[in-house]
């Protein structure tokens, strides 16, 4: 399916879908006209949070009415051409009747318990997941991810409650095919990136920051590292299509801009992997991730969803320096005593295994109404209206990225090697039990009258799951809180040279232009020649990006200019010239096996599994969703 709009809100209460056609704008007050309404009387009712969308040029009539009714406007959202407000439940009808108001919808006042969903009874809610991995124990000690920025290289982030707190999201460059459509720039029309963002660092607008509040709050949505910031580096478009060259460019940009404007990017979340045909020591994608690692950034990446018979983990998880994450199945409980490696999580080959596991089955996180995934799997994957349930090494990677942010706040001077050592040495090895029946015989005779003579007993043996499935075990932040790592600890593996081929990094994963031309060989999305050896030299020197230019072409703007719903944004740029296919960029469409079953590592979006091997998701519905890149 091809999305026809950048970001949408599925107004299920009114049966109307809104396709947002406005370009990104700032938070701040909008230009409001002088419309005046007669003084209105409130009809009362419980305080209710509503989202009000107005027609262009509607003026301030709706805001004025909110004030007259005793309510208050809490936020302007330029991208919706509207605002969020609190009014009495019985006053909503008056607000809908204001001339110029296009739609008023209730926002389930921003609580998980909206609709019939109760996170306290769902062990795989973020509330339950935070308990399982020990994040709540870290919050209690004062570690919430504050001061740590996580770069999310994914399909964008859309402004749904949970990531709309002012300052929560910073937009880096949009390197996706969507970047040429101003209505889609930075936004998540696919639905994957926002889901990950919620797991890593989500926090409902209604939450008052504070460690005590986080531990006691059982109604609002709170991610693993609720005070971390998210840097949105979009590479996948509305259908999930992405080429490896875009992902490498994104990693390079993060390395060069990790400390811009007071940022402190210490983590990259990459729920992405390919079936590269070359060893990590040559692979350009693995090399880019390794360069980020050696520049002080913990690169958290998914092992993929090829299952326990896989021949190895995905690329760049194959690089032994980075933090390779597999998925654990919590078996529907908060305790980790019964946890097991998820059957879809890729096995290692004995030389390179997952480093450790994190919960990745049936995880409930933020939903983007009207997104590709929502349209495909929303009927089975939606819980509580606001949330989507998904499984995969994508979700596990996001949990681990949040955990890394907590650990970095506690140990701000730790290197990535030390953070990895801290998390792996304190992980809980997952075990299983087997039973055997032992029979003793009388006089060595078996099978006399009456059956077997003698007595029998049952013995139970506990064994660890193979390291090829679980690495060191499952994430345990409770253990990590009190652990130490040697000040001189450093990994010592052969380093990648990055001198292999771009085509080898792609493996079987390719994007195809609307005219049927597939992107392959040593060229990027612009058709520019990609020289891996030269690129590796520039990456080592931190010089691949010059303003908005990468590999000889202008990919983005050159500075932090403009504002968006998230605050500051990296400037955009129109792509001039042609793509690898010979077609111009405007009006172009892309098919692609990127988010199709083998890339963005999600496994399922429904409480069951979605099979994917790239954006490592496994499923969003009880069925498999085909994507070819996001794990």
C-alpha positions, 0 to 999 in steps of 0.5 A: 500500500502507498500512503497518500498523505504525510501524517494523519489522525484517524478520527474514529469517533467521528468516522472521519479521517483527516489528511494533514496537508500543512507543512511543519510549523512552530509550536508557539501561537498562530496568527489569530484573527479578531473574531469575537463570540458572545459570552457563553455559559459552561454546561459543566462536566468532568474536565476533558482534553480535546484536540481542536482543528480549525479551518485556515484563517479561522481566527481565535473564536475557538480559543476565546470560547474555551476561555469563556467556558472556564477551560484553558488552551494547553498547546498550539499544534501548527501541523494540525492548524489547531490546539489542545485544550481542557474543557468541561465534558458537556461543553464539547458540543458548543466548541464544535459549533464554533464557525471555522472549527473543522473537528473536535475530538476527545484525547482520551485525556492522555491516559493509558486507561482510556478505552478498555485498556488497563496497563496495570493488568498487561505485563507487556505494557511499558508499565510492565516492561519497565518493571521487568527490566528494572527501569523503575529501580533506576528511576527510583535512584534518580536515573531517568535519562535526563541529559542524554540524547538518543538518535532514532534512525527510523521512519520519523516521529509524528506528534502523538501524545507521548512524544509531544512534550516541549523539547522531547523531540529534535528533528535532524535531517530528513534523508528519506524519499518523503523529504521532497514532500513538505507534508511528510517531512520528519513525520512518521507516515509509516508508523514504526519510528513513533512506536520505537520513540515511545518505548525509548523515551515516551512521556505523556504530556500530563506527566509531571517530571520527577522520579517519584511520579514516574514510579507511582504513575499507573495511568500515563504512558511512560517509556524506559528513559522518560527524560531522555531527548529524541533526535529524529533522523528520518530515513524510511518513507511512508511505505518503509522504503530505504536504501543502505546508503541513506542509513549510512548517511544518517549515521555519519550525520549523527557522528558529526553533529552529536554535540550541536546546539547543546545536544548530547547524542550518546545513543543511536537506536537502529532497529534495522538490519540487512543480510549483508553478503560480506564480513563486518571487517569489510562492510560499509554499514558495519564500518559506519556504525563502528565509527560512531561507536569509537566516537562515543556513541552507543550503537544499539542495533537489532539482530533480526528476526530470522529465528533460532535456526538463523546462520548469524545476526543481521548487519550491522549487529554483526560488528562485535563492537556494537550492542547487538540486541535479541528479543526475549519473550516474557511469557505474559508475566512481569517476572523474568524467571520464566522468560525465554529467547523469542522464537523469532529472534535471530540466533548467532553463529557461535562467533558473533551472537546477540550480546543480550536480550530485552523484552520484545514480544507483545509490547504496547507503544505509541500508535500513529493513526492512519499510518501504513502499519495502522491501516494494514494492522490496526484492526487487530493490533490497536489497544486502548485507542492510542497504542499498538501492540508489536513484537520483534527485535525492533521493540527489544532494541528500543527497550535497550536504547532506553536502558543505555540512556539510563546507564549513561546518565548514571555513568556519564564518563563511561565509554560505549565499551564500558556501557556494553560491559555493564549491561552484559555482565549484569544480565540475567541468564535465561534458563529452562528445566527438563525432567527425567523419570528414573526407575529402579528395578527389583532383582533386575527384573522388569515386566513381571506380573503386575508390571514394573517392579521397583520404584521411580523418581523424577529429577529436574535439571536446570539448563541455560539457553544457548549463548547463540540465542541469548548472549549474556542473558536478559537486560537487568537494570537492578543488577546494573545499578550497583555494578562497576566496570574497570576504568581501563576496560576496552573491547579488542576486536579486529576493526572494520575497514569499511572497504567492501561494497555497498551492494554487499551491505544491501544483501537481498534488500533493494528499493525500486523506483516507480519506473521499475529500476532497482537501485543496486551496485556502487551508487547511492540514491542519487546515482552517485558513485560510492567509493567505499575506501574513500568514504571510510577515510572521510568517516574516520576523519568525521568529514563525510558531511559538508553542510548539507552535502554527502557523497557529492550531492546535496541531501539536506539543508545546511543548518539548524533553521526553522521550528517545528512541533518538536522545537528546532529542526535541521533545514530541508532541501529540495533534491535537484537532478535525478535519481539512480533510475534516471527519473526526477525526484518530484512525483516519484514513487518507491516500492522497495523491500525495505520495511517488508519482512526483512528489515525493520525488525518488528515481528508482530503488531498484534500481540502475536508476531510480525515477521520481518528481517530488516526493520526488525519487526516481526508482526503487527497483527497476528499475521506477518507484515512484509517489510524488508529492512526494519527489524 
